[in-house]
Amino acid sequence: MTSFSHSPRDRILWILTNNGSKMERSRLRASTGMRYALLNPILEELVKEGRIKIAIGKQGDIISWLPTSCSRNFAESPHKLQHRDNENVECGDESNV
């Protein structure tokens, strides 16, 4: 059995980076296995910190990871996020969002 040693916030960011940097809120909820009551406050914190943005899409909210936050927030973190395709995502390059 696999156990997650990372925080739910780290899991959310990891899932976003490994799924094209954006996904619907319902799909993100299913991917994390979290209930909306637990997921939504974490998403609100991440929006306030500038690490993600939430946009209204045709079929629901779209959650997007903002790579501009990587230099500010991940520089001190011992856990770097790596994209599933091993792409180098430059900080400040929002073309992947």
C-alpha positions, 0 to 999 in steps of 0.5 A: 500500500502506498502512503502519501508523506506529502501534505494535501497542498503538495499533492494538489500542486503535484497533480496539477503539474502532472496533468497539463497544469490545469483541470476541472475542480471535480476531476481534481477532487477525484484525483486527490480523493478529498471531499469538497469540504476539505479541498475548497479551503486548501484551494482558497489558500493556494489562490491567495498565495498566487500558486493557482488560479480558478476560472469559470469554465463551460462545464465547471471551475478550472483550476490552473497551476501558476508556474510564476510562483515556482521561484518564489515558493518552491525555492525554499522547498526541499520537494521540487515538483517535476512535470510528468513529461520531464519538461522544464517549466520556466518561472514566469512562462504562463504559456503552459497554463 
